[in-house]
Every structure is written in structure tokens, then in C-alpha cells.
């Protein structure tokens, strides 16, 4: 099961016989005498690919109708709790908790409204509070604390979990976000973002190089229609739809991958902000990209870590690019991004044809006439210098824009007076 910041695998239960919330299990006095309670966590919608999952799993887990390696854990005496990560799903299609009564639900207000950043909520069913136990406390969560003795009494329910001063200014701003959602309605937001996603994904899937090779490799269920999602067959599967996310990699005409960092740099120069990498979801990343655990370890041993620039190793991408649509997105946004891909990533002629013009050197005469020569013109290396007067870097290929290399001398370094520095004034720029 792909999940943000981790991957929960039911098969591990056959070895560990428990899934807990990272070490915060409740004491045996609260579990009915059958051992430590267990927590199963899964996302309503993948933040990596946008795939939507069957929420009937909430009821199946609560009723202990699931199996682990073919064996049922019904009657094992343990109490099972379900945590539903709805952070991504709440953007366009929040789950109906009356139908899918998860014990814990994670919500991100930033993902719903776009502001404020870093504010979310954990919804807890009252009957699930008894399974929670903390071994530490912060300011405002206890009724009494004696420094000289190990004596504290926690405040009840949510008051015992809200450490310190709450971000009250950010909380006040939520009203405007809820008012906006109320005016639009989630039904309209879902229809709008679905139309944008299907249109963009279809166009990206149809893009072809001059030789017929695909330009974009898409991850998710973009060919999975809403009609199919409501079919009886789909209701028995885990993946039941696609959210407003398009995760993808760009493939060159010869079959090699264009690194997502390179694509990110190109997109920023055109005003687009792409999220790139594994998106804090290593489980989904390895599944969609076909990376085995041994390959992931080998990449790490070779120096690859999260947030670095090693986007392709041994011919395989280590992550991907991702675009997301929200209620503020427009068809003009989608069209502009598709135009950027077509101009930047689609090869319209084979390399031999593009090099043909470089084998003749034309010299202008005073009369304006030209004559050719048999001297060959060979391009050995290409260097890009994004920052003026600073050291550049070599690339195997690079797009052309406005008659020059993309991003070449796009930026410069200025001193405190606003004067642009050059190597004549500061030789260290060449290092």
C-alpha cells in the first residue's frame, strides 16, 4: 500500500503480528486483554500518483475480514484501529466518514485551501481515544505537573494533545478557506479538476516524437474512467479511480529518460513550478518506477539521497515530475503546460537531420552572396552557463530558446550596491 512517508505492508503481519503507529501503542489494560491494539494506515488517495483507493477497506479492517498471507486474523483477540490519510483526498473528494468510519483521519488544510502552510488536523473518534497513550507532555496538556516528583495529570480528550500555543492567526484564516469551498462546493471542484486532469493526461499520452515513440510516461490510473470505477468489478479491487494528479517522466526519442531535475529547471524558466522526486512516498515511487530494494540501496551507496540532483542512475529514473490541479486551476494553465512540453521535449526530427545543416559552413560576402565549403563542423561538447561569469556544466543535449541555449546566462550575481559581478572583479566566480 503506498502511503506518504512510508509503505505499510500487510505481509509483515505474518512475521511481526502487529502494525502500530510507530511505537505509540496503548497499554494492555486498554485493549480488552488480547494484546496490544493494532493500527492499519492507508491513504484515500495517493499523493504520488493520485490513484484513489477503495475505502471499503476501512470497514473490512474494522470487521477483521482481511487476510494476511491467506490467513485471517479474526478472533486473535486484538483490537484493530484504522487511520485514513485523507490529506490529498480532501482537496477535491473528501471521504464520507458516516460510510467509512475510520478511527483516525489526517487532514491538511494547506492542500485544501492553499493557505496557510503547515496547518492540518487529526480527527479522532471518541471511542478510539482510549487506545492513545503518550509518554511525554507539553505546555497546556496537563492539569498539574510537579517538578520535584514524577506526578502529572493529563487534560482530557483533545486538550491533552495540543502542545503549546496554537497558531491562532492561521486558524482564523481557515474561515475564508471554508467560505470559498462553500461557495464552490466539492462536487463542482471534483468535476472541474477531473476534466482538467483527463484532458491534460490524454494530451500527454498522445504526444509522440518524430519516430512515433512516446514522450511522456504516466503513472496512475489515467485510463480508468468514472464509469469503470462504479462497476461491480472495480468495487472488488483496491484501486478505484484517479485524482487530479499527473505523475510522469519524459522519455527522449531514443528511449532514454530526461532527468526530472533537468525538466524542473526548464519548467521554472517558463513560469511553471513542478514537484519532483519521490514526493515523500518511497513505496509508490519504487512501485511505479520499477526500482527494487537492491537498486535503491545501490543508488544510496553510490551517493544518491533525497533532494539531490541524481535523477537518472543506470538508465532508470530515481523519481518523477508531478503536476496537480485544484479549484483555482484553469484550462489555460493546462494548455500552457502542454505547449511547454511540446516545444521543449518533443523531438520533431532525427538527430542526423538536425546535424545535416551543420556540415556546411556559409560565408557571407559583401554582395550578400554565400558559398559553401567542404569543411565539416563537428560539435564535440555543449556547455551551459546559467549564471553569468560563473562556472558552467556540460550536457549531452540542451534545448534552444530565442536563438540561444535555454537559461544560458539567465541569472547574474550582484553586490550590495546592485552592481553585477564579473570574473574581472571577482575571480572566485570561476571556481
C-alpha positions as CSV (number, residue, x, y, z in Angstrom):
1,X,0.0,0.0,0.0
2,X,1.6,3.3,-1.0
3,X,1.4,5.9,1.7
4,X,3.1,9.3,2.3
5,X,6.4,8.9,4.2
6,X,6.2,5.1,4.2
7,X,4.7,1.9,3.0
8,X,2.5,-0.2,5.1
9,X,2.6,-3.9,4.0
10,X,0.1,-6.3,5.5
11,X,2.5,-9.2,4.8
12,X,4.8,-8.0,7.6
13,X,2.0,-9.0,10.0
14,X,2.8,-12.7,9.4
15,X,6.2,-12.0,11.0
16,X,5.5,-9.2,13.4
17,X,1.8,-9.9,14.1
18,X,1.2,-6.2,14.7
19,X,1.1,-2.9,12.9
20,X,1.5,0.1,15.3
21,X,1.7,3.8,14.9
22,X,5.5,4.0,15.0
23,X,5.8,2.9,18.7
24,X,2.8,4.6,20.3
25,X,0.7,1.6,21.2
26,X,-1.7,1.6,24.1
27,X,-1.2,-0.5,27.3
28,X,-2.8,-3.9,27.6
29,X,-5.3,-2.5,30.1
30,X,-7.0,-0.7,27.3
31,X,-7.1,-3.4,24.7
32,X,-9.6,-5.9,26.1
33,X,-6.9,-8.3,27.3
34,X,-6.0,-9.5,23.8
35,X,-2.6,-7.9,23.5
36,X,-1.5,-4.6,22.1
37,X,-4.0,-2.9,19.8
38,X,-3.0,-2.7,16.1
39,X,-3.2,0.2,13.7
40,X,-3.6,-0.1,9.9
41,X,-3.0,3.1,7.9
42,X,-3.6,3.7,4.3
43,X,-4.3,6.8,2.0
44,X,-7.7,7.5,0.5
45,X,-5.7,9.0,-2.5
46,X,-2.0,8.6,-3.3
47,X,0.0,11.8,-3.1
48,X,2.4,10.3,-5.6
49,X,0.2,9.2,-8.5
50,X,-3.3,10.4,-7.5
51,X,-4.7,6.8,-7.5
52,X,-7.8,6.5,-5.4
53,X,-8.3,3.5,-3.2
54,X,-11.3,1.5,-2.2
55,X,-12.5,2.9,1.2
56,X,-14.4,-0.3,1.9
57,X,-11.1,-1.5,3.3
58,X,-11.9,0.7,6.4
59,X,-15.0,-1.5,7.1
60,X,-13.2,-4.7,6.2
61,X,-10.4,-3.9,8.6
62,X,-12.7,-3.0,11.4
63,X,-14.7,-6.2,10.9
64,X,-11.4,-8.2,10.6
65,X,-12.4,-9.5,7.2
66,X,-8.9,-9.1,5.7
67,X,-6.3,-11.9,5.4
68,X,-2.6,-11.8,5.8
69,X,-0.7,-14.4,3.6
70,X,-4.0,-16.2,3.3
71,X,-4.7,-16.4,7.0
72,X,-7.4,-14.5,8.7
73,X,-6.6,-12.5,11.9
74,X,-10.3,-12.7,13.0
75,X,-10.5,-13.9,16.6
76,X,-6.9,-13.2,17.5
77,X,-8.1,-11.1,20.5
78,X,-6.6,-7.8,19.3
79,X,-8.5,-4.7,18.5
80,X,-7.8,-3.1,15.2
81,X,-7.9,0.6,14.5
82,X,-7.8,2.3,11.1
83,X,-6.0,5.5,10.2
84,X,-7.2,7.1,7.0
85,X,-4.8,9.5,5.4
86,X,-7.2,11.9,3.7
87,X,-4.8,14.8,3.2
88,X,-4.8,14.5,-0.6
89,X,-8.3,13.3,-1.0
90,X,-9.9,16.2,0.9
91,X,-8.7,18.6,-1.8
92,X,-11.5,17.5,-4.2
93,X,-13.4,14.5,-2.8
94,X,-13.3,14.2,1.0
95,X,-14.4,10.7,2.3
96,X,-17.8,10.3,3.9
97,X,-16.9,9.2,7.4
98,X,-20.5,8.1,8.1
99,X,-20.0,5.4,5.4
100,X,-16.3,4.7,6.2
101,X,-15.9,5.2,9.9
102,X,-12.1,5.3,10.3
103,X,-10.8,5.8,13.8
104,X,-8.3,8.5,12.9
105,X,-8.4,10.8,9.8
106,X,-5.5,13.0,8.8
107,X,-6.4,16.3,7.0
108,X,-4.2,19.0,5.5
109,X,-5.8,22.5,5.3
110,X,-2.9,23.6,3.1
111,X,-3.8,21.0,0.5
112,X,-7.5,22.0,0.5
113,X,-7.2,25.8,0.5
114,X,-3.6,26.5,-0.5
115,X,-3.1,28.6,2.7
116,X,-2.0,28.5,5.5
117,X,1.0,26.3,5.0
118,X,1.8,23.7,7.7
119,X,-1.6,23.5,9.3
120,X,-3.7,20.4,9.4
121,X,-5.9,18.3,11.7
122,X,-6.1,14.8,13.2
123,X,-9.8,13.7,13.5
124,X,-10.2,11.1,16.3
125,X,-13.3,9.1,17.1
126,X,-14.1,9.4,20.7
127,X,-14.2,5.7,21.3
128,X,-10.7,5.4,19.8
129,X,-9.2,7.9,22.3
130,X,-8.8,5.2,24.9
131,X,-6.2,3.5,22.7
132,X,-3.9,6.6,22.7
133,X,-1.2,7.0,25.3
134,X,1.6,9.5,25.4
135,X,4.8,9.2,27.4
136,X,5.5,12.9,27.4
137,X,3.6,16.1,27.6
138,X,3.9,19.7,26.6
139,X,2.6,23.0,27.8
140,X,-1.2,23.3,28.2
141,X,-1.8,19.5,28.1
142,X,-1.9,18.7,31.8
143,X,-3.9,19.8,34.8
144,X,-1.0,19.6,37.1
145,X,2.7,18.9,37.0
146,X,5.1,18.7,40.0
147,X,8.7,19.3,39.1
148,X,10.1,17.6,42.2
149,X,8.1,14.4,41.7
150,X,7.0,12.3,38.8
151,X,3.5,13.4,39.1
152,X,1.2,14.7,36.3
153,X,-2.4,14.5,35.4
154,X,-3.3,14.9,31.7
155,X,-6.2,17.0,30.5
156,X,-9.0,15.0,28.8
157,X,-9.6,14.4,25.1
158,X,-8.2,16.9,22.6
159,X,-6.9,19.3,25.3
160,X,-4.4,16.7,26.3
161,X,-2.9,16.6,22.8
162,X,-2.5,20.3,21.8
163,X,1.0,21.2,22.9
164,X,1.9,24.9,23.4
165,X,0.3,27.9,21.9
166,X,-1.9,27.1,18.9
167,X,-1.3,29.0,15.6
168,X,-4.4,31.2,16.3
169,X,-3.7,33.6,13.4
170,X,-3.5,30.7,10.9
171,X,-6.6,29.1,12.4
172,X,-8.6,32.4,11.9
173,X,-7.7,32.3,8.2
174,X,-9.3,29.0,7.8
175,X,-12.8,30.6,7.8
176,X,-12.0,32.2,4.5
177,X,-11.0,28.9,3.0
178,X,-14.2,27.2,4.2
179,X,-16.3,30.0,2.9
180,X,-14.6,29.6,-0.5
181,X,-15.2,25.9,-0.6
182,X,-18.8,26.5,0.5
183,X,-19.4,28.8,-2.5
184,X,-17.9,26.4,-5.0
185,X,-18.9,23.0,-3.4
186,X,-16.8,19.9,-3.6
187,X,-19.0,18.4,-6.3
188,X,-18.1,21.3,-8.7
189,X,-14.4,21.2,-7.7
190,X,-14.3,17.5,-8.4
191,X,-15.9,17.8,-11.8
192,X,-13.6,20.8,-12.7
193,X,-10.3,19.1,-11.7
194,X,-11.3,15.8,-13.2
195,X,-11.9,17.5,-16.6
196,X,-8.6,19.2,-16.4
197,X,-6.7,16.1,-15.4
198,X,-8.4,13.9,-18.1
199,X,-7.7,16.5,-20.8
200,X,-4.1,17.0,-19.9
201,X,-3.3,13.3,-19.3
202,X,-4.9,12.4,-22.7
203,X,-2.8,15.1,-24.5
204,X,0.4,14.0,-22.7
205,X,-0.3,10.3,-23.6
206,X,-0.8,11.2,-27.2
207,X,2.4,13.1,-27.6
208,X,4.9,11.4,-29.9
209,X,8.4,12.0,-31.2
210,X,9.2,12.0,-34.9
211,X,9.8,8.3,-34.7
212,X,6.5,7.5,-33.0
213,X,8.0,7.0,-29.6
214,X,6.0,8.2,-26.6
215,X,7.2,11.5,-25.0
216,X,5.6,11.0,-21.5
217,X,5.5,8.0,-19.3
218,X,2.5,8.5,-17.0
219,X,1.9,6.8,-13.6
220,X,-1.5,6.2,-12.1
221,X,-4.9,5.2,-13.4
222,X,-5.5,7.8,-16.1
223,X,-7.2,5.4,-18.4
224,X,-9.6,4.4,-15.6
225,X,-13.0,6.1,-16.2
226,X,-15.6,7.1,-13.6
227,X,-18.0,4.6,-15.2
228,X,-15.4,1.8,-14.7
229,X,-14.8,3.0,-11.1
230,X,-18.5,2.4,-10.3
231,X,-18.6,-1.1,-11.9
232,X,-19.0,-4.2,-9.6
233,X,-15.6,-5.4,-10.7
234,X,-13.9,-2.2,-9.6
235,X,-15.6,-2.3,-6.2
236,X,-13.7,-5.6,-5.5
237,X,-10.3,-4.0,-6.3
238,X,-8.1,-1.8,-4.3
239,X,-7.6,0.9,-6.9
240,X,-10.9,2.5,-7.8
241,X,-10.1,5.8,-9.6
242,X,-7.8,8.7,-10.3
243,X,-7.4,12.0,-8.6
244,X,-6.3,15.4,-10.0
245,X,-2.6,14.5,-10.2
246,X,-0.4,13.6,-13.1
247,X,2.9,12.0,-12.2
248,X,5.2,11.4,-15.2
249,X,8.6,11.2,-16.6
250,X,9.8,12.5,-20.1
251,X,11.4,10.0,-22.4
252,X,13.6,11.1,-25.3
253,X,13.1,9.8,-28.8
254,X,16.0,7.3,-28.4
255,X,14.4,5.8,-25.3
256,X,16.5,7.4,-22.5
257,X,14.9,9.4,-19.7
258,X,15.1,13.2,-19.4
259,X,16.0,13.7,-15.7
260,X,13.3,15.3,-13.6
261,X,15.7,17.9,-12.2
262,X,16.6,19.0,-15.8
263,X,12.8,19.2,-16.6
264,X,12.2,21.1,-13.4
265,X,14.9,23.7,-14.4
266,X,13.4,24.1,-17.8
267,X,9.9,24.5,-16.5
268,X,10.9,27.1,-14.0
269,X,12.3,29.2,-16.8
270,X,8.9,29.2,-18.4
271,X,7.0,30.0,-15.2
272,X,5.9,26.5,-14.1
273,X,6.6,25.0,-10.7
274,X,6.9,21.2,-10.8
275,X,7.2,19.0,-7.7
276,X,9.9,16.4,-8.5
277,X,11.5,13.4,-6.8
278,X,9.7,10.7,-4.9
279,X,7.3,13.1,-3.2
280,X,8.0,11.7,0.3
281,X,6.4,8.4,-0.8
282,X,9.2,5.8,-1.3
283,X,6.7,2.9,-1.6
284,X,4.8,4.3,-4.5
285,X,8.0,5.6,-6.1
286,X,9.7,2.2,-6.2
287,X,6.5,0.5,-7.4
288,X,5.8,2.8,-10.3
289,X,9.4,3.2,-11.4
290,X,10.2,-0.4,-11.0
291,X,13.1,0.1,-8.5
292,X,14.0,-3.0,-6.5
293,X,15.2,-2.7,-2.9
294,X,18.7,-3.7,-4.1
295,X,18.7,-1.0,-6.7
296,X,17.6,1.6,-4.1
297,X,20.3,0.5,-1.8
298,X,22.9,0.6,-4.6
299,X,21.8,4.1,-5.6
300,X,22.2,5.2,-2.0
301,X,25.7,3.6,-1.7
302,X,26.7,5.5,-4.9
303,X,25.8,8.8,-3.2
304,X,22.1,9.3,-4.1
305,X,20.0,10.8,-1.3
306,X,16.7,12.6,-1.2
307,X,16.6,16.1,-2.8
308,X,19.9,15.7,-4.7
309,X,20.3,16.1,-8.5
310,X,20.9,12.4,-9.3
311,X,17.7,12.0,-11.2
312,X,18.7,9.1,-13.5
313,X,21.0,6.3,-12.4
314,X,21.9,3.3,-14.6
315,X,19.3,4.3,-17.1
316,X,16.5,4.4,-14.5
317,X,14.8,7.5,-13.1
318,X,15.1,7.9,-9.3
319,X,11.8,9.9,-9.2
320,X,9.4,11.7,-11.4
321,X,7.7,15.1,-12.0
322,X,4.2,15.8,-10.8
323,X,1.6,18.4,-11.7
324,X,-1.6,18.9,-9.6
325,X,-4.9,20.6,-10.3
326,X,-7.1,22.5,-7.8
327,X,-10.2,24.6,-7.9
328,X,-8.1,27.6,-9.0
329,X,-6.5,25.8,-12.0
330,X,-7.7,26.7,-15.5
331,X,-7.7,25.2,-18.9
332,X,-5.3,28.0,-19.9
333,X,-2.9,26.7,-17.3
334,X,-3.1,23.2,-18.7
335,X,-2.8,24.3,-22.3
336,X,0.3,26.4,-21.4
337,X,2.0,23.5,-19.8
338,X,1.2,21.2,-22.7
339,X,2.7,23.8,-25.1
340,X,5.8,23.9,-22.9
341,X,6.2,20.1,-23.2
342,X,5.7,20.2,-27.0
343,X,8.2,22.9,-27.6
344,X,10.8,21.6,-25.1
345,X,10.5,17.8,-25.0
346,X,9.2,16.6,-28.4
347,X,11.8,15.7,-31.0
348,X,10.4,16.7,-34.4
349,X,13.4,15.4,-36.5
350,X,16.0,12.7,-36.0
351,X,19.5,13.8,-34.8
352,X,21.0,13.1,-38.2
353,X,18.7,15.6,-39.9
354,X,19.4,18.2,-37.3
355,X,23.1,17.8,-37.8
356,X,22.9,17.9,-41.6
357,X,22.9,21.7,-41.6
358,X,26.0,21.9,-39.5
359,X,28.1,20.1,-42.1
360,X,28.2,23.2,-44.4
361,X,29.7,26.5,-43.4
362,X,28.4,29.5,-45.2
363,X,30.4,32.7,-45.5
364,X,28.8,36.0,-46.3
365,X,30.3,38.3,-48.9
366,X,29.9,42.0,-49.3
367,X,27.4,41.4,-52.1
368,X,25.3,39.2,-49.8
369,X,26.1,36.0,-51.7
370,X,27.0,32.9,-49.9
371,X,29.3,30.0,-50.8
372,X,29.7,26.6,-49.1
373,X,32.8,24.7,-48.1
374,X,33.5,21.1,-47.6
375,X,35.0,21.7,-44.1
376,X,33.0,19.6,-41.6
377,X,31.5,21.2,-38.5
378,X,31.6,18.9,-35.5
379,X,30.0,19.7,-32.2
380,X,32.1,18.0,-29.5
381,X,30.6,19.3,-26.3
382,X,27.8,21.6,-25.1
383,X,28.3,23.8,-22.0
384,X,25.6,25.8,-20.3
385,X,26.3,28.8,-18.1
386,X,23.1,29.6,-16.2
387,X,24.8,32.2,-14.0
388,X,26.8,34.9,-15.9
389,X,30.6,34.7,-15.2
390,X,30.2,31.5,-13.1
391,X,31.3,28.0,-14.0
392,X,29.1,26.1,-16.3
393,X,28.4,22.4,-16.8
394,X,28.4,20.0,-19.7
395,X,25.3,18.4,-21.0
396,X,24.6,15.7,-23.6
397,X,21.8,17.7,-25.1
398,X,20.0,21.0,-24.4
399,X,17.1,22.9,-25.9
400,X,17.3,26.1,-27.8
401,X,15.1,29.1,-27.0
402,X,15.2,32.6,-28.6
403,X,18.2,31.8,-30.7
404,X,20.4,30.7,-27.7
405,X,20.7,27.9,-25.2
406,X,17.9,27.7,-22.7
407,X,18.9,29.5,-19.4
408,X,22.3,30.5,-20.7
409,X,23.4,33.5,-18.6
410,X,19.8,33.6,-17.3
411,X,21.0,34.8,-13.8
412,X,23.8,37.1,-12.5
413,X,25.3,37.8,-9.1
414,X,25.2,41.4,-7.8
415,X,27.0,43.0,-4.9
416,X,25.3,45.0,-2.1
417,X,25.1,48.1,-4.4
418,X,23.3,46.2,-7.1
419,X,26.3,46.1,-9.5
420,X,26.7,42.9,-11.5
421,X,29.9,40.9,-10.7
422,X,32.2,39.5,-13.3
423,X,35.4,37.5,-13.2
424,X,37.3,40.7,-13.9
425,X,36.2,42.0,-10.5
426,X,35.8,38.6,-8.6
427,X,38.0,35.8,-9.9
428,X,36.4,33.3,-7.5
429,X,33.3,33.2,-9.7
430,X,35.2,30.8,-12.0
431,X,35.6,28.2,-9.2
